[in-house]
Amino acid sequence: MSVNDTAHNNNSTWNRQVYHRLKLALSLGLRRQILLAICDNLYLRNQVAARLHSTLAYPVGQVLYQSSNAQENSTPAYPRLVTLRLNLNDPNPIIQINQWLTNYPPPIVGASKDTPGKPFPVPAFQIVGVEHLTKQPVATQRLFLHYLRLSEQYFSTQESSRFLESNLLLWIPRPWLSAIKQSAPQFWRCRTGVFVFAGEPTPATQNLAYPERFSRSGSLEGNIEQSILDESANQAELRTTATEFKFENNSDFPVEIQENRVHKTEEVSPSTADLLKATPQQQESTNRSGSGSNNQSLSSLSYISSELTELVIATINTNFAQNTEDSLQPQQILLEIEELHENLVSEEILAEAYHRLGTLYRLRIEQGEATLENLMVAIIAYQEAISYDESSPQLPDILNDLGTLYWMLYRTPPNSEEGQTYIEQAIEFYELALKIISPQTHSETYARVQNNLGTAYGDLARFSHPSENWQQAIFAYSEALSYRTADMDSLKYAACQNNLGTAYWHLGQYNQPIVHLKKAIAAYNEALAHYNPEKEPLKYGMIQNNIGTACWNLAQYEQPAQNLQLAIDVYSEALKYRTPANVPSACAATQNNLGTAYWHLANLSETTKEARQKYLQLCISAYEEAIALAHSLSGTSLSFDLLASHNNLGLAHYQLVIDKSFNGDKAIRSQHLEVALDNHLQALNGLSKQPEAYQTTFAYVVKTIRAFHNELGIQGQNLALSKVPSQLLPEILSKL
């Protein structure tokens, strides 16, 4: 198509047509295409790019195959479309693509003894973020255009590059289109398609007043779990537990799970427009009498996008096949939407219908059905709702939900390779929501989205630029706390303070540790003040654990004895509420942390000999409790490294014996050394695939055997060697 500046009377209709042409171009299986998507409206760009990714990255058939054959198929799902954000430090999209392919080469499938197998097709790549170059120095902007000029060689020559087999979709605002035409004419001539989306440029800020419909209580409240992990007990690591999403239905069409079974009849369904005006009770009655739809009828829909229809059918076949009522609900809504299209109703009514479908799936996700297919249906339905009504008063809530759904998509297999893309998309939806929320008039919603944004930035820090992203998380949490006071909702306020404390803790691992760790402790204490230990024992214990870890960390920089004792005190307090009966895995983590704190306190130079013996004994008791609990939780994910705990326990027994103030007889010395050796060997057995940790543990084994000889003579050494697996003996004997 040609590029022009014609204004379109009906932007939404035009943009849907352009979207379907762009989707078709990416779906045809052609190679070496350069597609340019022109869009000045950042919100629209995000919406279309996200939808392309949702529907093309993992086609429905591939998703279903992965879901139904998870045990038989060892090849992870490989994306058909990859979304990359332009690296502003080195804006070379071709290098970024080749780097991604180097990190994630196409898997080989179908290989056997007789056949070599074939690699998955190289995915297409869409590049977003070019608009941010406008804020960069002129030299960076010129560098981007220079790289585009150089990219001609990838298309006009046979230079070795896997990019040759791929497609490139470059998202650019209109000013950059002119710059590319003038400064990178070779790249422009290599284009195979230009797709122009209509829409006004995104304003820098918006401050719209919306009706009071921001009562949804749903939020992404991160409960941060902390644990000291390193086997040498000199680092702390914080873990994020499963986050609960409390979505509240805010639609005009309440979604209710019907208690009675649906009876199929031959009656014709009533007008959907009438359904949309009916009361929930009338809708319930009508749905029961007119729900004769099935997968066959859904497959013949002509107005609804095929990807949405296929995904809904997939969810019915995989998730709700045993429940007729559940399966009929999405079918009925799709048929209603089809009829609305046929009757040419207003776009606002269509938007409400799509919103109702998204809400149905959002509620099922909240109830525990957070499957890949359900997330994708909710995302597409909400994006359809926005495309038909961009001025809906529900827009901020929908954008917030889209951000949360993408955050959940990042946490849902098989999306590990796409995790950073999904988190970045979540961040953009949250930031778009914040642009149209007035914090003065809708403070609760504004605070909720800021809290969600902080959590998303914290997850993004796991992938890149951790210091910068944790700083962004702190900004977001602090902004949330400007509008989320303890008087408004003390528990939400406390949860946000806990999140802020964790962000400060992480930032302290990269710069200004003393400053940031003290701020973390202050935030945790503020959170703790608003939790009643009798009413919220688990959260109270969790935050006590967090304070302990921050104090332990601070002890590495100043006042070690005082801060370690504080850590021990709060860990001990946490264990009153994190009991083996209530939360055994959390109890084990805190016991592990307590053991490490005692270990450090025992090894301070100012610690007396008598105190050192006492602290080592307490260290051993804590580690033994942590390990015993961990082994009783077979198959349960732990927030600490169990093999490191075995090594730490072994080191504590070893140090207790070799300490000059230890006055036990030979039998007791032998007992401690045997326990030390057993724990090191147990750790060694699990570290075969971790060479560095294996060698460290092997050195512990050798050192312990030497202690047998030094403390108990040759008989002691022989006793130790009798416990060592035979395959290790030659190497061990050469070290003695």
N, C-alpha and C positions, 0 to 999 in steps of 0.2 A: 504494500500500500504506500501511497505517497504521504509525505509530511506536509501538513498545512495548519493554518491557524484558525480554521473555521470554528465558530462557536456552535455548540450542539444544543438544540433546544431541550433534548431529554438526555442529560448526561448519564443517568443510571442505565438506560436502555443501550446507549452507545457503548458504555464501558463494559457491559455484559457481553456485547457482541465482540468487542476487541479482546476481552478475556478468553472467550471460547476459541477465537482464531489463534491466539497465542498458545493456549493449551494444546490445540490441535497440532501446531507446528512442533511443539516439544514432544508430542506423543507419537509422531509418525515413524520414529526410528531412524530418521536421517542423521547423517554425521556432518561434522565440520560446518555447522551453521553458526553465523553470528547474528543474533537477534538483539535489537535495541528496543527497549520499552521506555517510552517517554512519559513521565508523570511528574507534575509539579506539586501535587497534593501528597504530602508525606503519609497522611493517614490512609489514603486510597492505595498508595504504593505498598504500604505494609499489608493491607488487607489482601491485595491481589497476590503479592509475593508469598504470603503465608498460605493462601488457599492453594496456589500452585504447588507449594512444598507439601502441604497436607495430602493432596490428591495424587501427586506424581512420584513423590519420594519412595513410597512403598505401595505399589498398586494393590488393589483389593485382593486379587488372586494370590499375590505373594504374601500378603498379610495373613490370609486364611491358611495358606500352606504352612507358614511359620507357626501359627497358633495351634493347628491341629496335628502337626508333626514335630512338635518341639523335642520329643525324645528321640525320634528317629533321625532327624536332620541335624547334623553337626555344623552346617555352614550358617553363620549368622546372616540375617537379612541384610542385603547390600542395597544402598539407596540407588534409585534411578535418577534422582535430582538432588543436588547438593547446593545449599545456600551458603555463600561466603560473604562476610563483611569486608569491604576493601580495607587493607592495611594502610592506614594513613602515614605510618612511618616509612613505608616502602611501597607506594601504590602501584604495584605491578600485578595485575590480575592473573596473567599467564603463569607467573612464578608461583602465585598462591595456589592455583589449580594443580600444577605439577607437584607442589609440596604435599597437597592433600592426597594426591594419587600415590605418592611415595609412602606416606604414612598409612594409607588404607588402600592397598592394591586390590584389584578385583579378585575375589576368591575363585579358586578352581573347583568346578563341580563336575560330577559324573566320571571322576577318575576311577580307574580300576587297574588290575594287573595287565589287562589287554589294551586298554584305551587310556590315553594321557589326560583326558578331560578337557573342558573348555572354560576359559575365564568368563565371569559375568561381564556383560557389556559395561564399557566405561560410562559413568553417569554424565548427565548434563549438569552445567553449573550456572546458577544465577548469582550475580554480583550485586550487592546493595551497598549503600553508604557513600556513593560518589558525591551526593549533595554536601557531605561534611567537608569536602575539599575546599569549599568556598571559604571556610573559616581558617584554612591553613595558609602558610606563607606562599607567596607567588612561586617560589622555587619548587615547592611541593606540587603545586598545580601543574607547572610546566613538566615536572618529572613524570606525572601521570600521563600527560599527552605524549611525552617522549616514549614511554613504554608502549603506548598504543601504536605509535609509528613503527617501533621495532617489532611488534607482533606480526607484522606483515609476513615475516619470514616463516612463521608457523603455517601460513596458508599458501604461500606461493612457492615454497621449497619443500623438500622431503626431509627436513631436519628432524632428527630423532626426538620425538616428544609424544608422550601418550595423549597430550592435549589434542593432537591431530584427529583422534577418534571421537572427540567429545563435541558438545554444543556449548556455546556461550550465550547467556542472556544477560545483557548489561542494562541495569536500571539507571536512568539519568534524568535529571530535570532539564527543561527546555534550554536554559542558557548553556548547559554543557553540550547539548547537541550542536549548537552553533560553533562552539569551540572545537569540537571534534571534526566537524566538516572542514574548518579552516586550517587547523594545526595537525590533524592526523588524516589527511585525505586518503592515504592508502588503506587505512583501517576502515574508513567510511565506504570505500569502493568494495571492500570484501563483505559488506553486510548482505544478509539474505532475507531480512525482514525488519520492518520498523512498525511498532505498535504504539499508537498515540492514545493515551487515556485523557479524558476531559476532566477538568477540575481546577478550582482556584488554588494558587500557591498556599501552602500551609502558613498561617500567621504565626508570629513568634509567641503570642499569648492570646488566650481567650478567657473571658470572664462572664460566662452565661449563667443566668439565674434559672434554675429548674424547679419544678413543683416538688413538694416534700414527698419524694418517693425513694429516699435514700436510707431506708430503715433496715436494709438487708444486713444480717449479722455475720454473713459469711466472710471469712478472711483467711489469709495465709499466715498463721501464727507459728513461727518456728520454735519448737522446744529443743534447745541446744543441750546436747549431752557431751560431757567432757571426760577425757580419760588420759592418763599418762601411759604411754605405750612403749617407748624405746627400751630395749633390753638393758642398756647401760643406765637407764633411769635418768636421762638428762634432757628429755624433751617432753612436751605435753601436746596432745592432739585433741581437738574438739570434734565430736561427731554430731550430726543432725539426725534426730529420730524421725520416724514417720510423721508427717505433718497432717493434721486433720483439717479438712475443708468443710466448713459449715455454711453451705449455700442455703439461702432462704428464697423460696419462690416469690418473685416480685411481679409476676405476670398477671394480666387480667384473666388468664385462663388457668385456674388452679389445677395442678396435675394430681389426681387422686388414684391410688391403687384400689381397684374395685375388689370388693370382698366376694361377690357372687360371680360365677362363671358366665362367660359371654355365650349366648345362644345364637348361632348363625341362622339367618332366615333369608328368604328370597325378596324381602321388601327393598325398595329402592331407598338409598340414603337421602336424607333431606338436604336442602340447599346448605352449602357450607356457610354462606353469608348469614343464614338464620342460625346456624350453629354458633357462629362467632358472637351473635347477639344474645344467645341463650344463657341462662344461669348455669352454674356448675351442675346442679341437680338435673336440669333439663338435658344438658350435654351427656351426663352419665346415662340417662334413660335412652337417649337417641343413639349413643354409641353402641349400646347393647343390641338395639333392634336393627341397626343398619350396618353392622360391621361384617359384611360377607367378603371382605377383601382377602387376598392371598398373594403369595409370592408371584404367581403368574400375572395377576392384574397389576402389581407394582412394576413388573418388568416392561409394561406397555405404556408407562407414563411418558408424555412427550414434552411437557413444559419444565419439569424438574430435572436438574442436571443428573446425568447418568452416574457420576461418581457418588452423589449423595444417595441415590436410589440403591445402588449396589451395596453401599456400606450399611444402609438400614437393613436390607435383606440379609447381609452377612451377620449383623447383630442378632437378628431374629433366629437365624439358623444355628448360631453358635451359643448364644447366651440364654435365650428365652424359649427354646424349643419345648421345654417341659411345662410351660405356663402359658396357656392360651390367652389369658387376659393380658399379660405383659406383651405378648407378641402382637396382639391386635391394636394396641395403643399407637405405636409408631406407624403401622400400616394405615390406620384411620386418618392420622394427621396428614400423611403424605397424600392420600386421596382427597382430603379437604383442600390441601394446597393446590393440587392439580385442578380441582373444580374452580377455585378462586382465579387461577390463571385463565381458565376457559371463559369465565364470566367477566373478565376484564375489570376486576374490582380495583379500588384505589391501591396505590403502593403501600400506604400505611396499614391497610388490612392484610396485605401479603406479608408485610414485615412482622406483624403480630403473629401470624400463623407460623412463620419460620422461627420466630422467637419461642413460640410454644413448643416446637419440636426440640429446639436446643435446650429449653428448660427441662423437658422430660428426660433427656439424656444426662443433663447436668445433675439432676436429682438421683438418677441411677448411679452415676459416678460417686456421688456423695455416700450412697448406701453401700459402697464397696465394689461396684462393678467398673473399676477404673481400667478397662481393657483398651488396647490401642484403637480398636474399631469404635467403641463408644466415645472416646475422646475426639476422634476425627469427625464423627457425626455431629457432636455438639459444636465443635469449632466451625464446621462448614455451615451448619444451620444458623449460628449466630452471625457469621459473616454475611450470609444471605439476608438476614434480617436488617443488618446495617446498610447493605447495598440498596435496599428498597426504602429505607427511611433513616437518613443520616441526621435528622433533627429530632429523633425520638427522645423524650425525657429519660428513657431508660439507657441511653447511650453510655454514660459513665459506668453504670453497673455492668453492661455487656462487655465493655472494653476491659474492665477489671476481671470479669470472669474469663475472657479470652486469654488474658495474661496468665491467670491461674491454670487454665486448661493446658496452655503451652508449657508452663512449669511442670505440670503433671506428665505431659508428654515426654519431657526430658527424663523423667524418672521411670518411664514405662519401657520395658524391653520390646523390640530390639533396637532401641534408639540411642545406645551408648555413643555411637560414632557421631550422631547428630546432636549430642547434648548441648554443646555450646550454641549451636544455631537456635535451638528451641528456647534456651534461656534468654538469648539476645532478643528473640521475638517477643517473649513474655515481657521483657523490660520495655520494649517499644510500646506495647499495648498499655502497660501501666503508665508510662510517661504521656501517652496520648490522652488517657483518661484524666490525668492530672491537669492537662491543658484546658479542659473544659469543666473543671470543678472549681467552684468558688469556695475556698477554705473558710471564709467568713460565714457563708450561709449553709454550707454542707460539710461541717467540720468532721463529722463522724466518718463519712465516706472518704474524705480527703485523707484522714489519718490512716484508715484501713488500707488504701491504695499505697500510701507511702510506706507503711509497714511491709506490705507485699513486695514493693520495689526493693526495700532493703534486703529482704530474704533472697530475692532473685540475684541481686548484686553479690551477695555472699556466695551463692552457688557458682556464679560466673567466675569468682576468684579462684575456684578450683581448676579452671581451664587456662586463664591468662591474666597477666597484670594483677597479681593478688593484692599488692599494696594499694594500687589505685582503686580497685573494685571494693576492697574493704572500706576505704575512705568514703566511697560513694554510698555504701551501705550505712555508714555512720551518719552521713548527711540525711539519708532518707529516714532512718529511725528517729533522729533528732527532730526532723520536721514533723514526723507523726506525733511525737510527744509534745510538740507545741500546741497541738489541737486535741490530743487524747489525754485528758487529765485524770487523776485518780478519782476525782469527784464524779466524773461522767461514768466511768466503768473501771473499777479498781483492778479487776482481773486482766482486762485487756491492757490497761496501763502497765501492770506488772509484767505481762508477757513481752510487751514492747521494750521495757527496761532490760529484761533478760536478754533479748535479742541485741540490744545496744551494747550490753556488757560483752557479749560474745564477739561482736564486731570489733570492739576495742581490744579484746584479747588477741584476736587474729592479727590486727594491725600491729600490735606490740611484738609480734614475731618478726616484723620486717623493719621497723624503725621506732625510735624513742620508746624502748620497752618499759622503762620505769613510769613514764608519763601515762602511757596507754594502759598498762596493767592496773595502775591506781584508778584510772577512770573506769576500767572494767569492774573492779571491786566495788566502786561507789555505785555503779549502775545495778550490779547484782544485789547489793544491800538495799537499794531503793526498791527493787522488785520484791525482795524478801519481806519487806515491811508490810506488804499488802496481801500476803498469803497467810491464811490461818492454818497452822499445822494440823489442827484437828479436822478441818473441812477439806483442805487440799494437801494431804500428807505427801503425795508423790511429787507434786510440783515443788512443794517446800523443800523436800529432800534433794530434788534435782538441783535447785538453785544453791543450796548449801554445798553440794558437790562442786558446782561451778566456782563458788567463792574459794573453796579449798584449792582447786587447781590453779586459780589466778594467784593465790597467796604462795603456793608452791613455786610457781613460775617467778614471782617477784623475789623470792628468796635466792634465786640465782644471781641477783643483781645487787641487793642491799639487805641489811639486817637479816642474815640467813636464819639464825636461831629463832628470832622472834617470829618471822614469817612462816617458818616451817612449823612452829608450835601452833600458830593460828590455823594453818592448813590442817594439822592433825585434829585440832579442836572441832573445826567445822565438818571435816569428814566423819568424825565420831558422831556429831549431831545428825548428819545426814543419814547415818546408819540406823538411827532410831526409827526412821520412816521408810528407808529402803531396806526392807527386811527380806530374808530368804523366802518367806511365805507370800509377801505382797509382790515384789518385783525382783526375782532372783538374779536376773542378768544385770540389772542396775546395781543391786547389792554387791555382786561380784566385782563390777567395775570400781565401785567406791572402795571396797576392801583392797583391791589391787592398788589404787591410788594411795590409800592409807599406808600400805606396806612400803611403797616407794618413798613417801614422806619420812617414815621412821628410818629408812635406810640412809637418807641424806642427813637426817639429824644425828644419827649414830656416827657418821663419818666427818662431822665438823671438828676442826682442830680444838675448839674450846670445850668439847664434850668430854666429861671425865670418864675414866675407865669403867667405873661402876655404872654410870648412865649408859655408856656405849653397849655394855652387855644387856642391859634392860631393853634398850631400843631395838637391838638386833633380835631379841626374843619376841618383842611385839611385832617387829617386821615379819618374822617367820610366821607368826600366828595369822597375821592379816593375809599374807600371800597364800598360806595353806587354805584359808577359808575361801579366798577368791578362786583358787584352782579347783577345790572340791565342788563348789557351786557350778563352775563352768563345765566340769565333766558331767555333772548331773543334768545339764541342759543340752544333751546331745542333739545336734542339728539346729540349735538356736544361734542366730547371729550375735556375736559379742562385740562390744565397743572397745575392746582392748585385745592386745596380742597375747594369746594364751601361751604360746611357745616362749615369748619373752618373759612371761611371768614364771615359767618353769626355770629359766636361766637365772632370773633374779632370786628365786627361792634357793636355788643351788648356791649362788654367790653368798647369800646371807648365812647359810649353814657353814660354808667354807670359812668365811671371815670370823664367825663366832669361835671356831676351833683354833685358828692360827693366832687369834688375839692373845697377847701375853697375859692378860688378866683372866683368861679362861682357866678355871681350876677343875674341870671335870676329869674323871679317870679315863683310862684307855678305852673301856667299853663305851662310854658316852661319846668320846671323841670319834670312835669308829662309827657309831650310830649316826652322828651328824655328817661325817664324810660320805657314808653310804647314801644318805638321803641326797646330799649334794650331787654325787655322781649319778644317781638314778634320774634326777631332774635334768641334768645336762644331757644325758643320753636320750631322754625322752624328747627334749627340744631338738637334739641333733637329728633324730629320726624323722622329724617333720620339716627339716630345712634343706632337703636334698635339692630343691629347685631354687634355692637362694644362696648362691655361692659365697657371698661375703659374710652373711650371717652364719652360714655353716662353718666357715673357717674360724670365726670368732668363738663359736660354741665348741668347736674341736679343741681350741686352745684352752678353754675352761676345763674340758675333760682331762687334758694332759696335766694341767696345773693341779687339779684335784688328786690325780693319781700320785703326783709328786708329794702332795701333802700326806697321803697315806703312808708313803715311805718315810717322810721326815717325822711324822708323829707316831707311827706304829711299826716302823722297821720293815724288813723284807717280807715278813708275813702279811703286814698290812698292804704292801704293794701287790703281792700275789692275790690277796682277797679282791683288791680293786680290779686287777686284770681279769679275774674270773667272771666279773660282771660285764665285761666289754664284749660286744659281738666279735666273732672271730675275724671277720673281714677287715676290722679296724686295727687289729693287733699289730700287723707289720709296721704300719705308719706310726702308731703310738710308741712302739718299742724303739723306733729310730729317734724319737724325740726325747726319750727319758735319759 
